[in-house]
């Protein structure tokens, strides 16, 4: 199952639209934490929140699953891979990691995904990458370290770090599989269908992990506290399902189709910045000077990485990572 990058996606118009979609996706994903935290503090287990998020989104996307049911026969490996890596793998590995290591450390390791993509292209495929792309990844990773204040509460736990690295590898799979078939014209797998079945697969896997039958369902009928304001738990769940999952995945996959996995991956680092700012505004978690500076550095790195993308596919240096180099990359060769 070779992975392709849409030939038309690298034009300035397509790249502009793709960048806008990537930003919307980052905002949507970044808004999940401020809605999930009050639910967790109200008594829900983190894994139960994840299960509700994925299962609810799968239910919303069910009509698209029915409409594109032919994908089950045509692209079963793609659907299984997207569900296992891009949905269940990222969530399960990340939440397992933060149970052993600080959230900031886990988040930083997870968002090393763009660097992992660059490493795959450079050292496995043996294709050159541009200096600007590498610089963008380094800046984004360094800025992210400041945003999450990785130095606070740092502790070494090998299993926790391996789980966080697993989340990063799964995130690589999310970006690479999102790009699957982008230049195949009418034969390209419908992105909404891929997302719908990915969420269904993720729901099945997470059901076994989260065991939702043990959940305290009464929490969803009450209210949760958001920085002193009482908010209906059902409203918060609706935000997590519709915005932080459905909108986030749809815009995220479409952005990869118009950009490339490596560029969309670096722009996705903005999610940590957005999550931090929203937590400051809505949860009263104040930003420190290093976090503000780090956010600016992440923005700079994302800008450098996305602006280095080639206008058209070529066999020259890969800007920002695999891009067109993914033509020879197996969908299951890479592990979010």
C-alpha positions in Angstrom: 0.0 0.0 0.0 2.2 2.9 -1.2 1.6 6.3 0.2 1.3 9.2 -2.2 1.1 12.9 -1.9 -1.4 14.8 -4.0 0.3 16.3 -7.0 -2.0 19.3 -6.9 -1.7 19.7 -3.2 1.7 21.4 -3.3 0.6 24.5 -5.2 0.4 27.8 -3.5 -3.5 27.8 -3.4 -3.7 24.2 -2.2 -1.0 24.8 0.4 -2.8 27.9 1.7 -6.1 26.0 2.1 -4.2 23.1 3.7 -2.4 25.4 6.1 -5.8 26.9 7.1 -7.3 23.5 7.7 -4.2 22.4 9.7 -4.6 25.4 11.9 -8.3 24.7 12.5 -7.4 21.1 13.3 -4.8 22.3 15.8 -7.3 24.6 17.5 -9.9 21.9 17.6 -7.5 19.2 19.0 -6.0 21.8 21.4 -9.5 22.6 22.8 -10.0 19.0 24.0 -8.0 19.4 27.2 -9.9 22.3 28.7 -13.2 20.4 28.2 -11.9 17.0 29.4 -10.2 18.3 32.5 -13.4 19.4 34.3 -15.0 16.0 33.4 -12.0 14.2 34.9 -12.1 16.3 38.0 -15.8 15.6 38.3 -15.1 11.9 38.6 -14.6 10.4 35.2 -11.5 8.3 34.5 -9.3 9.7 31.8 -9.6 6.6 29.7 -13.4 6.8 30.0 -13.3 10.3 28.6 -11.2 9.1 25.7 -13.7 6.3 25.0 -16.6 8.7 25.1 -14.8 11.0 22.8 -14.0 8.3 20.2 -17.3 6.4 20.5 -19.3 9.6 20.3 -17.4 10.7 17.2 -17.8 7.3 15.6 -21.6 7.5 16.1 -21.7 11.0 14.5 -19.6 9.7 11.5 -21.6 6.5 11.1 -23.6 7.8 8.1 -20.4 8.3 6.2 -19.3 4.8 7.2 -22.5 3.4 5.6 -22.1 5.6 2.5 -18.5 4.5 2.0 -18.9 0.9 3.0 -17.0 -0.2 -0.1 -13.8 1.0 1.6 -14.0 -2.1 3.9 -13.4 -4.3 0.8 -11.1 -2.0 -1.1 -8.9 -0.7 1.7 -9.2 -2.8 4.8 -5.5 -2.4 5.8 -5.8 1.4 5.5 -8.9 1.5 7.7 -7.4 -0.9 10.3 -4.1 1.0 10.4 -5.8 4.4 10.7 -8.0 3.2 13.5 -5.3 1.3 15.4 -2.6 4.0 15.0 -4.3 7.4 14.3 -7.1 6.9 16.8 -6.6 4.2 19.4 -2.8 4.0 19.5 -2.3 7.7 20.0 -4.9 8.0 22.7 -4.0 4.8 24.6 -0.2 5.3 24.5 -0.5 8.9 25.6 -2.8 8.3 28.5 -0.7 5.3 29.6 2.4 7.5 29.4 1.1 10.3 31.5 0.2 7.8 34.3 4.0 7.2 34.7 5.7 10.4 33.6 4.8 14.2 33.7 2.3 15.4 31.1 4.8 17.9 29.7 7.4 15.2 29.1 4.9 12.9 27.4 3.6 15.8 25.2 7.1 16.8 24.1 8.0 13.2 23.2 4.7 12.7 21.3 5.3 15.8 19.2 8.7 14.6 18.1 6.6 12.9 15.4 7.7 15.4 12.7 11.4 14.7 13.5 10.7 10.9 13.3 9.2 11.4 9.8 12.3 13.3 8.8 14.5 10.6 10.3 12.7 7.9 8.3 13.2 9.8 5.0 16.8 10.7 5.7 18.2 7.5 7.2 15.8 4.7 5.9 14.8 6.0 2.5 18.2 7.8 2.2 16.7 10.9 0.7 18.0 14.4 1.5 15.8 16.9 3.5 16.1 20.6 3.3 17.9 22.5 6.0 14.9 24.8 6.4 12.7 21.8 7.1 15.1 20.4 9.7 15.4 23.8 11.3 11.6 24.1 11.5 11.4 20.8 13.3 14.2 21.7 15.8 12.6 25.1 16.6 9.2 23.6 17.0 10.5 20.9 19.4 12.5 23.4 21.4 9.6 25.8 21.6 7.3 23.0 22.7 9.7 22.1 25.5 9.2 25.6 26.8 5.4 25.6 26.3 5.0 22.4 28.4 7.8 23.4 30.8 9.4 20.0 30.4 12.0 20.8 33.2 9.3 20.9 35.9 8.8 17.6 37.6 11.1 15.7 35.2 11.6 12.1 36.2 13.0 9.2 34.4 10.7 6.2 33.8 11.8 4.0 30.9 8.4 2.4 30.4 6.7 5.8 30.5 9.1 7.2 27.9 8.6 4.2 25.7 4.9 4.7 25.8 5.2 8.3 24.9 7.5 7.4 22.1 4.8 4.9 21.0 2.3 7.8 20.9 4.8 9.7 18.7 5.1 6.7 16.3 1.3 6.3 16.2 1.0 10.0 15.4 3.4 9.5 12.5 1.1 6.8 11.3 -1.8 9.2 11.5 -0.2 11.8 9.3 1.2 9.2 6.8 -2.0 7.3 6.5 -4.0 10.5 6.2 -2.0 11.2 3.0 -2.9 7.8 1.6 -3.9 8.0 -2.1 -4.1 11.8 -2.3 -3.0 11.7 -6.0 -5.2 8.8 -7.1 -8.0 10.9 -8.4 -11.4 9.1 -8.4 -9.7 6.1 -7.0 -8.4 7.9 -3.8 -10.0 6.7 -0.6 -12.7 9.1 0.6 -11.2 10.9 3.6 -14.5 11.0 5.5 -15.0 7.3 5.0 -11.4 6.6 6.3 -12.1 8.8 9.3 -15.5 7.1 10.0 -14.1 3.6 9.9 -10.9 4.6 11.8 -13.1 5.9 14.6 -15.1 2.7 14.6 -12.0 0.6 14.8 -10.6 2.9 17.5 -13.9 2.5 19.5 -13.6 -1.3 19.4 -10.0 -1.3 20.6 -10.6 1.4 23.3 -13.6 -0.5 24.6 -11.3 -3.4 25.5 -8.8 -1.0 27.1 -11.2 1.5 28.9 -14.0 -1.0 29.9 -16.7 1.7 29.8 -19.2 -0.6 31.7 -17.3 0.4 34.8 -17.8 4.1 34.2 -19.7 6.4 36.6 -22.4 7.5 34.0 -24.1 9.7 36.5 -21.4 12.3 36.1 -22.7 13.0 32.6 -26.1 14.0 34.0 -24.6 16.7 36.3 -22.3 19.7 36.0 -18.6 20.2 36.1 -16.6 23.1 37.5 -14.6 25.2 34.9 -12.5 27.7 36.9 -15.4 28.5 39.2 -18.1 28.3 36.6 -20.6 25.5 36.6 -20.9 23.9 33.1 -23.2 21.0 32.1 -21.1 17.9 31.7 -23.2 17.0 28.6 -22.2 20.3 27.0 -18.5 19.6 27.6 -18.8 16.1 26.2 -20.6 17.6 23.1 -17.6 19.9 22.6 -15.1 17.1 22.9 -17.0 14.8 20.5 -18.1 17.3 17.8 -15.3 19.9 17.8 -12.3 18.3 19.4 -12.7 15.0 17.6 -15.0 15.1 14.5 -14.0 18.6 13.3 -10.4 18.0 14.4 -10.0 14.7 12.5 -11.8 15.9 9.4 -9.8 19.1 9.0 -6.6 17.3 10.0 -6.9 14.6 7.4 -7.9 17.1 4.7 -5.0 19.3 5.6 -2.5 16.4 5.1 -4.0 15.8 1.7 -3.3 19.4 0.7 0.1 19.8 2.4 2.2 16.7 3.3 2.5 14.6 6.4 5.7 16.3 7.6 4.4 19.9 7.1 1.0 19.2 8.7 2.9 17.4 11.5 5.0 20.5 12.4 1.9 22.8 12.2 0.2 20.4 14.5 2.8 21.3 17.2 0.7 24.4 17.6 -1.9 22.2 19.4 0.3 22.4 22.6 0.5 26.2 22.3 -3.3 26.5 21.8 -4.0 24.0 24.6 -1.8 26.1 27.0 -3.5 29.4 26.0 -7.0 28.0 26.3 -6.1 26.5 29.7 -4.9 30.0 30.7 -8.1 31.7 29.5 -10.7 29.1 30.6 -9.1 27.3 33.5 -7.1 30.0 35.0 -3.8 28.2 34.5 -1.5 31.2 34.0 1.2 31.3 31.4 4.8 31.8 32.4 7.4 33.8 30.4 9.1 30.7 29.1 5.7 29.4 27.9 5.0 32.6 26.0 8.5 32.6 24.4 8.2 28.9 23.6 4.8 29.5 21.9 6.5 32.1 19.7 9.3 29.7 18.8 6.8 27.0 17.9 5.0 29.4 15.6 8.3 30.3 14.0 9.3 26.7 13.5 5.9 25.8 12.0 6.1 28.8 9.6 9.6 27.8 8.4 8.6 24.2 7.9 5.5 24.9 5.9 7.1 27.6 3.8 9.8 25.2 2.8 7.3 22.9 1.0 8.0 22.7 -2.7 5.4 24.1 -5.1 5.4 20.9 -7.2 6.5 17.3 -6.6 10.1 16.7 -7.4 12.8 14.2 -6.9 15.0 16.8 -5.1 15.4 17.4 -1.4 12.3 16.7 0.7 11.0 19.8 2.3 10.0 19.2 5.8 10.1 15.4 5.6 8.7 12.7 3.3 6.2 14.7 1.2 6.6 13.0 -2.2 9.1 10.7 -0.8 6.3 8.7 0.7 5.8 7.1 -2.7 7.8 4.1 -1.6 6.7 4.0 2.1 4.5 1.2 3.1 1.5 2.2 5.1 2.4 -0.4 7.7 6.1 0.4 7.5 5.7 3.3 9.9 4.5 2.2 13.3 0.6 9.8 17.0 
